[in-house]
Amino acid sequence: MIEALYVHIPFCEAKCYYCDFISFPQCSEELKEKYINTLKKEALNRLGNLNINLKSVFIGGGTPTCLSGGLLAHFIEFLKENFPLNSPVEISVEANPGTIDRVKLNLLKNAGVNRVSLGVQSFCEKLLENVGRIHTPEDIYISYKQVREVGFNNINIDLMYGLPGQSLPDWKETLQRTIQLNPEHISLYQLKIEEGTPFGLQLSQGILTEFDDELALEMYKIAREYLARAGYIHYEISNFAKTGYKCIHNQMYWLNQPYLGLGVGAHSYLPPRRIENLGNLRAYIKSIEQGQLPPSRVEEITLEIAMTETMFMGLRLIEGINLIDFQVRFGQDARLVFKRAIHKCLSLGLVELNNNHLKLTEKGLFLGNIVFQEFLLD
């Protein structure tokens, strides 16, 4: 059963210097409308072969809200009319400050959107400029106020740390301002510089240097302290929520559950296969216009791969992995399959095992990538 749908909207106003997502800035309204029509055809093409009852729909990008409100709302109505939906269903839309207004937000709310994720990143204007964001701190306040006034009661704010030139005072100010806004959910992401991005080029040329790991760790620790004091539950390595507001969609990923992805560059996990739609926009549109599924890469997911991914994705959750659920799902005891990794991580104090739950310790939380590598089966 597929309970999660991701839809990729690849358009944005401007591409950030760190962005390696498939996105295209400043495209025509004609192309945007053509893409939405193509998305609808892909959706209908895939629907017939899948067992679907959605708990979550996540529309990401790019910047979905750089589409007109009418076009985006029309597409959401299409999804509701054609996909079996659980009740209630979480429908999230990513938005950047400055790309929304009350008219657009009302259209989205009336179409069924009930969760808005704002790409704030920082409240420091200089840092926003440094990473190529086009909004200002004032835009954040204006957009957040509009989202609230229209009646949304489930708002996520994305923040980034480890940005070039970012200091501890910068980060503390961003955290304090975010907490003052009182969103239901906060996601934290450490900047990772990827090849092929403007920052990647600057790094290779020596113009930019890697952010100090110790300072980034200190920022993460401070964030956990600030958010805990403000009443946010730390439920996944990078995510914090008020009671009742954990992101349903992302929990599907961390629990390694099946999901369907639509759009150029979108990923699907349809056991026993993982499918990646290729990122060429023109080829994507042409293929579907010819009545075919978009060109893609397909990976066969073996039992070993599925078990491994379930372990290191599940360990991202603060509550960890229920080993009884693991055995029911795979018919194997994780304590035997991953005996070496569990023993090593227990001995190093990186994980703890209690009442059939395996989870990261406080120490392991800061060394998560080391733990995850241990669970890769040979």
C-alpha positions as CSV (number, residue, x, y, z in Angstrom):
1,M,0.0,0.0,0.0
2,I,1.4,3.4,-1.0
3,E,0.4,6.1,1.5
4,A,2.7,9.0,0.5
5,L,2.9,11.1,-2.7
6,Y,5.6,13.6,-3.5
7,V,5.2,16.0,-6.4
8,H,8.1,17.9,-7.7
9,I,7.6,21.5,-9.0
10,P,11.0,22.4,-10.6
11,F,10.5,26.2,-10.9
12,C,11.9,29.0,-8.8
13,E,12.5,32.7,-9.0
14,A,16.3,32.3,-8.6
15,K,18.6,29.4,-7.9
16,C,20.4,29.5,-4.6
17,Y,24.2,29.1,-4.6
18,Y,24.0,25.9,-2.7
19,C,21.1,24.3,-4.5
20,D,21.7,21.0,-6.4
21,F,18.0,20.1,-6.7
22,I,16.5,19.9,-10.2
23,S,15.1,23.4,-10.6
24,F,14.8,26.0,-13.3
25,P,14.6,29.8,-12.5
26,Q,12.5,32.4,-14.2
27,C,10.5,30.1,-16.6
28,S,7.5,31.3,-18.6
29,E,3.9,30.9,-17.4
30,E,3.3,28.9,-20.6
31,L,6.0,26.4,-19.6
32,K,4.7,26.2,-16.1
33,E,1.1,25.4,-17.3
34,K,2.5,22.8,-19.8
35,Y,4.4,21.1,-17.0
36,I,1.3,20.9,-14.7
37,N,-0.6,19.3,-17.5
38,T,2.2,16.9,-18.0
39,L,2.2,16.0,-14.3
40,K,-1.5,15.2,-14.5
41,K,-0.8,12.8,-17.4
42,E,2.0,11.1,-15.5
43,A,-0.3,10.7,-12.5
44,L,-3.1,9.1,-14.4
45,N,-0.5,6.9,-16.2
46,R,0.9,5.6,-12.9
47,L,-2.4,5.3,-11.0
48,G,-3.7,2.2,-12.8
49,N,-0.9,-0.1,-11.6
50,L,-0.7,0.9,-7.9
51,N,-2.5,0.2,-4.7
52,I,-2.8,3.7,-3.2
53,N,-4.5,5.2,-0.2
54,L,-2.7,8.5,0.7
55,K,-2.0,9.7,4.2
56,S,0.2,12.5,2.9
57,V,0.8,14.6,-0.2
58,F,4.0,16.8,-0.3
59,I,4.4,19.4,-3.0
60,G,8.0,20.5,-3.1
61,G,10.6,22.0,-5.4
62,G,12.0,24.3,-6.6
63,T,9.4,26.7,-5.2
64,P,5.9,25.5,-5.8
65,T,4.5,28.9,-4.9
66,C,6.2,30.6,-7.8
67,L,3.3,29.1,-9.7
68,S,0.1,31.2,-9.9
69,G,-2.3,30.4,-7.1
70,G,-5.0,29.3,-9.5
71,L,-2.7,26.9,-11.3
72,L,-1.4,25.3,-8.1
73,A,-4.8,25.1,-6.5
74,H,-6.2,23.5,-9.7
75,F,-3.5,20.8,-9.6
76,I,-4.2,20.0,-6.0
77,E,-7.9,19.7,-6.8
78,F,-6.9,17.3,-9.5
79,L,-4.9,15.2,-7.1
80,K,-7.9,15.1,-4.6
81,E,-10.3,14.0,-7.4
82,N,-8.1,11.2,-8.7
83,F,-6.1,9.8,-5.8
84,P,-7.7,7.8,-3.0
85,L,-7.1,9.8,0.2
86,N,-7.1,8.8,3.8
87,S,-9.1,11.0,6.2
88,P,-7.5,13.1,7.4
89,V,-4.8,13.6,4.8
90,E,-1.7,15.9,5.3
91,I,-1.2,18.1,2.3
92,S,2.0,20.2,2.5
93,V,3.2,22.9,0.1
94,E,6.7,24.4,0.2
95,A,6.8,28.2,-0.1
96,N,9.5,30.8,0.0
97,P,8.9,34.1,1.7
98,G,7.9,36.7,-0.9
99,T,6.2,34.2,-3.2
100,I,2.9,34.1,-1.4
101,D,0.1,36.5,-0.7
102,R,-3.4,36.3,0.9
103,V,-5.1,35.6,-2.4
104,K,-2.8,32.7,-3.3
105,L,-2.9,31.3,0.3
106,N,-6.7,31.4,0.3
107,L,-6.8,29.5,-2.9
108,L,-4.4,26.8,-1.5
109,K,-6.4,26.5,1.7
110,N,-9.7,26.2,-0.1
111,A,-8.1,23.5,-2.3
112,G,-7.2,21.4,0.8
113,V,-3.7,22.4,1.7
114,N,-3.3,22.2,5.5
115,R,0.5,22.5,6.0
116,V,2.8,25.2,4.7
117,S,6.6,24.8,4.9
118,L,8.4,28.1,4.7
119,G,12.0,28.2,3.4
120,V,13.3,30.8,5.8
121,Q,16.9,29.6,6.3
122,S,18.1,32.6,8.2
123,F,17.0,35.9,9.7
124,C,20.4,37.5,8.9
125,E,20.0,39.6,5.8
126,K,23.7,39.4,4.9
127,L,23.7,35.6,5.1
128,L,20.6,35.4,2.9
129,E,22.4,37.5,0.3
130,N,25.5,35.4,0.6
131,V,23.7,32.2,-0.3
132,G,21.6,33.7,-3.1
133,R,18.2,33.9,-1.3
134,I,16.0,36.6,-2.7
135,H,13.9,37.3,0.4
136,T,14.7,39.6,3.3
137,P,13.9,39.2,7.0
138,E,11.0,41.6,6.5
139,D,9.6,39.3,3.8
140,I,9.7,36.4,6.3
141,Y,7.6,38.3,8.8
142,I,5.1,39.4,6.2
143,S,4.7,36.0,4.7
144,Y,4.4,34.2,8.0
145,K,1.8,36.7,9.2
146,Q,-0.2,36.1,6.0
147,V,-0.1,32.3,6.4
148,R,-1.4,32.6,9.9
149,E,-4.1,35.2,9.1
150,V,-5.5,33.0,6.3
151,G,-6.0,30.3,8.9
152,F,-3.2,27.8,8.5
153,N,-2.4,26.1,11.9
154,N,0.4,23.8,10.8
155,I,3.5,25.7,9.7
156,N,7.0,24.5,9.3
157,I,10.1,26.7,9.1
158,D,13.3,25.5,7.5
159,L,16.5,26.8,8.9
160,M,20.1,26.3,7.8
161,Y,23.4,26.4,9.7
162,G,27.0,26.1,8.6
163,L,26.5,29.0,6.1
164,P,29.5,30.8,4.9
165,G,30.3,33.6,7.3
166,Q,27.7,32.5,9.9
167,S,28.6,33.1,13.5
168,L,27.1,31.7,16.7
169,P,25.4,35.0,17.5
170,D,23.8,34.9,14.0
171,W,22.5,31.4,14.6
172,K,21.2,32.3,18.1
173,E,19.3,35.3,16.7
174,T,17.8,33.2,14.0
175,L,16.7,30.6,16.5
176,Q,15.2,33.2,18.8
177,R,13.3,34.9,16.1
178,T,12.0,31.6,14.8
179,I,10.8,30.6,18.3
180,Q,9.1,34.0,18.7
181,L,7.0,33.3,15.6
182,N,5.9,30.0,17.3
183,P,5.6,27.7,14.3
184,E,4.3,24.1,14.9
185,H,7.4,22.5,13.3
186,I,11.0,23.4,12.7
187,S,13.5,21.7,10.4
188,L,17.3,22.3,10.7
189,Y,19.7,21.5,7.9
190,Q,23.5,21.9,7.9
191,L,24.8,23.3,4.6
192,K,26.5,20.6,2.5
193,I,28.4,22.0,-0.5
194,E,27.7,19.9,-3.6
195,E,29.6,19.6,-6.8
196,G,28.0,21.4,-9.7
197,T,26.7,24.3,-7.6
198,P,28.1,27.8,-7.5
199,F,29.4,27.1,-4.0
200,G,30.9,23.8,-5.2
201,L,32.9,25.8,-7.9
202,Q,34.0,28.4,-5.3
203,L,35.1,25.6,-3.0
204,S,37.2,24.0,-5.8
205,Q,38.7,27.4,-6.6
206,G,39.7,28.1,-3.0
207,I,37.3,31.1,-2.9
208,L,35.2,29.3,-0.3
209,T,36.3,27.1,2.6
210,E,34.5,24.2,4.3
211,F,32.6,25.3,7.4
212,D,34.3,24.4,10.7
213,D,32.8,21.0,11.9
214,E,33.2,21.9,15.6
215,L,31.3,25.2,15.1
216,A,28.6,23.4,13.2
217,L,28.3,20.9,16.0
218,E,28.0,23.7,18.5
219,M,25.2,25.3,16.5
220,Y,23.3,22.0,16.4
221,K,23.7,21.6,20.2
222,I,22.5,25.1,20.8
223,A,19.5,24.6,18.6
224,R,18.5,21.5,20.5
225,E,18.8,23.4,23.8
226,Y,16.8,26.4,22.6
227,L,14.1,24.4,21.0
228,A,13.7,22.0,23.9
229,R,13.2,25.0,26.2
230,A,10.6,26.4,23.9
231,G,8.6,23.1,24.0
232,Y,9.6,21.5,20.8
233,I,9.9,17.7,20.7
234,H,13.1,16.5,19.0
235,Y,11.7,13.5,17.1
236,E,14.2,13.1,14.2
237,I,17.9,14.2,13.9
238,S,16.9,17.4,12.0
239,N,13.3,17.9,13.0
240,F,11.4,19.3,15.9
241,A,7.7,19.6,16.5
242,K,5.1,20.6,19.0
243,T,2.9,17.8,20.3
244,G,0.7,16.4,17.5
245,Y,2.6,18.1,14.6
246,K,5.2,15.6,13.5
247,C,5.5,15.6,9.7
248,I,3.5,12.6,8.5
249,H,5.1,12.6,5.1
250,N,8.7,12.6,6.2
251,Q,8.0,9.9,8.7
252,M,7.1,7.7,5.8
253,Y,10.7,8.2,4.4
254,W,12.4,7.5,7.7
255,L,10.3,4.4,8.2
256,N,11.4,3.3,4.7
257,Q,7.8,3.0,3.6
258,P,6.7,2.9,-0.1
259,Y,6.0,6.3,-1.8
260,L,5.2,7.6,-5.2
261,G,7.0,10.6,-6.8
262,L,5.7,12.6,-9.7
263,G,7.6,15.0,-11.8
264,V,10.9,15.7,-13.4
265,G,13.7,14.2,-11.2
266,A,11.2,12.8,-8.7
267,H,12.0,9.5,-6.8
268,S,9.6,6.7,-6.1
269,Y,10.1,3.7,-3.8
270,L,7.8,1.0,-5.1
271,P,9.2,-2.3,-3.6
272,P,11.1,-4.1,-4.9
273,R,12.2,-1.1,-7.1
274,R,13.4,2.4,-6.6
275,I,12.6,4.6,-9.6
276,E,14.2,8.0,-10.4
277,N,12.6,10.1,-13.1
278,L,15.4,11.7,-15.1
279,G,16.0,15.4,-14.7
280,N,15.8,16.6,-18.3
281,L,12.6,18.8,-18.4
282,R,12.2,18.7,-22.2
283,A,12.6,14.9,-22.3
284,Y,10.2,14.5,-19.4
285,I,7.5,16.5,-21.1
286,K,8.1,14.9,-24.6
287,S,7.9,11.3,-23.2
288,I,4.6,11.8,-21.4
289,E,3.1,13.7,-24.4
290,Q,3.8,10.6,-26.4
291,G,1.9,8.5,-23.9
292,Q,4.9,6.9,-22.2
293,L,6.2,7.1,-18.6
294,P,9.1,9.5,-18.2
295,P,12.6,8.2,-18.8
296,S,14.0,6.9,-15.5
297,R,16.7,5.0,-13.7
298,V,15.5,1.8,-11.9
299,E,17.2,0.1,-9.0
300,E,16.2,-3.3,-7.8
301,I,16.0,-3.3,-4.0
302,T,17.1,-6.6,-2.6
303,L,16.2,-7.9,0.9
304,E,19.6,-6.9,2.1
305,I,19.3,-3.3,0.8
306,A,15.8,-3.0,2.2
307,M,16.9,-4.1,5.7
308,T,20.0,-1.9,5.6
309,E,18.0,1.2,4.5
310,T,15.4,0.5,7.2
311,M,18.1,0.4,9.8
312,F,19.9,3.6,9.0
313,M,16.8,5.6,8.1
314,G,15.0,4.4,11.3
315,L,18.0,5.3,13.4
316,R,17.4,8.9,12.4
317,L,14.3,8.9,14.5
318,I,15.0,9.8,18.1
319,E,12.8,6.9,19.3
320,G,14.8,4.6,17.1
321,I,13.8,1.2,15.6
322,N,11.3,-1.2,16.9
323,L,13.1,-4.5,16.4
324,I,9.8,-6.5,16.7
325,D,8.4,-4.5,13.8
326,F,11.6,-5.2,11.9
327,Q,11.2,-8.9,12.4
328,V,7.6,-8.9,11.3
329,R,8.4,-6.9,8.2
330,F,11.5,-8.9,7.1
331,G,11.2,-12.2,8.9
332,Q,14.7,-11.8,10.3
333,D,16.1,-10.7,13.6
334,A,18.0,-7.4,13.2
335,R,20.2,-8.4,16.2
336,L,21.5,-11.3,14.2
337,V,21.6,-9.6,10.7
338,F,23.5,-6.6,12.1
339,K,25.2,-8.3,15.0
340,R,28.7,-6.9,14.3
341,A,27.4,-3.3,13.8
342,I,25.2,-3.4,16.9
343,H,27.9,-4.8,19.0
344,K,30.5,-2.2,17.8
345,C,28.1,0.7,18.3
346,L,27.0,-0.5,21.7
347,S,30.6,-0.8,22.8
348,L,31.4,2.7,21.6
349,G,28.4,4.1,23.3
350,L,26.8,5.3,20.1
351,V,23.5,3.3,20.4
352,E,21.5,1.8,23.2
353,L,19.2,-1.3,23.2
354,N,16.2,-1.3,25.5
355,N,12.9,-3.1,25.3
356,N,13.3,-4.2,21.7
357,H,14.2,-0.6,20.7
358,L,17.5,0.3,19.1
359,K,18.3,4.0,19.1
360,L,21.1,6.5,19.0
361,T,22.5,7.7,22.3
362,E,23.2,11.4,23.0
363,K,26.8,10.8,21.8
364,G,25.5,8.8,18.7
365,L,23.2,11.7,17.8
366,F,26.2,13.9,17.0
367,L,28.0,11.1,15.2
368,G,25.1,9.7,13.2
369,N,26.9,9.3,9.9
370,I,29.5,7.1,11.5
371,V,26.7,4.9,13.0
372,F,24.9,4.6,9.7
373,Q,28.0,3.5,7.9
374,E,28.4,0.6,10.3
375,F,25.0,-0.8,9.2
376,L,26.0,-1.1,5.6
377,L,26.0,-4.8,4.8
378,D,28.9,-6.1,2.8
